[in-house]
């Protein structure tokens, strides 16, 4: 799950879900309280969602593993999505949109992707008009659709006993009910050459130049050999 599946007219939804899952906390502990707790034990709990997938992670000392796993499972399964944290996330995006033309490299990358991919999610330019329409219900619907145990992989590294850790995972995640998940096909990229020299004029002392074109698909059997 990711930004590829944002509803039309609400681009930016997946990104905001990934942000507010953490800043808003769960139904049993607020995001602000999570911050205080993580600072106290010297740990971190983070969430985020990109274009094709999302992630959540907890890093802490071995002695706090039960607390960390319980909190991680709680945030993943029962995010609160409070209205004030949603509005804060939307305001942050709005401010970033206002400032994005201050970075020449960012301008070049944004329009480069747009020229290569057009209106495909890989090339869309996020605008406030879509972000402002996103509601708490949209966040809840996205979470309900994609955050299910049969769509999740768990990876663990560090100082732990394998058998004991397996028991802990079953304890904190074992009661999570599975659900049907229908992921639509990825939006196809238009495989069409668009040669040309494209310029974005801005009164600056430096220039950013990008050169490129569409390559092979990710599922091409020669992908690694070509790389």
N, C-alpha and C positions, 0 to 999 in steps of 0.2 A: 504494500500500500504506500502511496506517496502522492506527490503533486501531480503525477500523470493522471490521477483520477479525481482531481478537483472538479466539481460541477461547473458547467459553463456559467460565467457571470459571478462566480465566487472563487476565482483563482486566488491562491494564497491560503486556502482553508487548511490543507495538510500542514503547512509550515506553522500556522497558528495553533493547531491541535498539539503539535510537538512542543511548542513553547508553553502553552497554558496547562498542559498536563503536569508540568513541573512547577510553574509559578503559582498555579492554583491549588496544588496539592490534591489530597484525596478527600473523601467524605468524612474521614475520621481525623485527619490532621491537615492543617492549612499549609500552603506553600511557605508562608513566612515562618511558621513553627518548624517546618522541615529545615529551613535555612539555619535556624538557631541550633537545632539538634545536630545537624551535620557539622556545624562549626565546633560544637562542644566535643564531639567524638573524633574530630579530625578526618571526616570522611566526605564523600560527595555522592549525590544522586542526581543524575541528569537524564533528560529525554530530548529527542529531536526527530524530525521527519524530513527527509529529502525528497527527491523526485520519484524514486522507485521503492523506497523502503524507509522504515523508521527504526529507532533504536532507543533503548533505555539501559542505563548502567548504574551500578553502585560500586564504589570503591571505599574500602575501610579496613581496619585492623581485624585479624581473625577472631579476636574475642567478641567483636560486635556483629558477627555474621548473621546470627538469628535476627537481630534487630534490623539489619540491612535487608535481608531477604523478605522479612515481613513488610517493611516499608515499600520495597520495590514491587512486590506483588500487589500491595494495596493501591499504589499509584497506577499501576498498569490496569488493574481490574475495576477500580472505583474512583476514577478522577472526578473532581468536583466541578471543574469548569465554571468558576464564579464569574459573574458578569464584569466585576471591576478589573479582574486580571485579563479578561478578553479585551476590554476597552483599552487597557494599557498596552497589550500586544499590538493592537490595531494602530494605536497612536505611535508606537515605535516604528512600525512599518511606514506610516504616513510621513514621519520625520525623515526616515531614510530615503524615501522617494523624493522628498524636497531637496535633500542634500546630494543625491546620487550624481548629479552633473558636476560636482566639485572634484571628482576623481577621473582624470583622463583615461586611465587604464580601464576603469569600470565602464565608462562610456563606450570604449572600443569593444570590450567583451560583450556588452549588452546588445549592441547593434550588429556585431558579427554573428552572434547566435541567431538573432532575428532574421538576418539576411539568409543565413544557411538553412534555417528550419522553418521560417515563415511563422504561421499561426499555430504550429505544433507546440505542445507544452515545453519542449526543449528551447523554443525560440520566443515564447511569449514574454512580453515586457509587463511586469506586474504594475498595475495602476490602482490608485485609491478607489476608483469607481467600483471595482470588484471587492476589494477588501472591506469597504464600509458596509457591505450587505451581509457580512458573515455574522451569524447569531450563535448563541449558546446551543440551540437545538442542532445547528449544523455540526458543531463540534461533537456533540453527543452521538449524532447519527454516524459520523465518520468513525468514531471510536467503536461503536457497536458493530460496525461492518467489518473493520479490519483487525481489531485487537481481540483475537480469539486464540486459544492455545494451539489449535491445529494450523495456525498461520505464523507461529513463533518458534525461533530457535534460541536455545540458552547455551551460552558459553561461559566457562568458569576457569579462572587461573589463580594460583596463589598457594598459600599455606593451608591445606585442608586434607582431611581423610576422605578418600573417594566414597567409601560406603556410607559414612556419616553424612557427607554432602548430598548424596543421592536421597537419603531419608529426609533431609531438610527440604530439598526441592519438592518432594512428594507432599510434605507437610504444608508448605506455603502455596504451592501451585496446583496440588493434586485435585482440589475440589472445583477447579475452574471448568465449567461446562463447555464442551465443544459446540460449534455452530456451523451451519452451512456457509460457505464462502464462495461467492461467484465473482471472480475477477474478470472483467471484460478484457478483450485483447488490447494490447498496447496500441495507442493511436499510431497509425502508420506514418512514417516519414516520407514525404514526396521525394522520390529519387529522381531529381531533375537538376541538371547543372544550371547554375546562375552566374556565369562569368561576368566580371566587371570590376571596376575600381569605384569604391564607394567612399565618400568623404563626409565627415561630420565636422563642420567648421566651428572652432572655438578659439577665442583669443588667448593663447597660452604660449609659454616659452618652450614647451616640449610637445612631441608628437608620439602617438601610440599607433603602431602599424601591425596588423594581423593578416596573415595569409593562410588560406586553407580551403578545404572542400569536403564534401561528404565522403566517408569511407565505407568499409564493409559493415555488415550487420553483426551484432554481438554473437549471434548463434552460428556464424560462419565457421565451418570446421577447420578452416585455415587461419583462424584469428590469431592464435599464439605463434604460429610459424611466421605469419606476416609481421607480427610485432618484433 
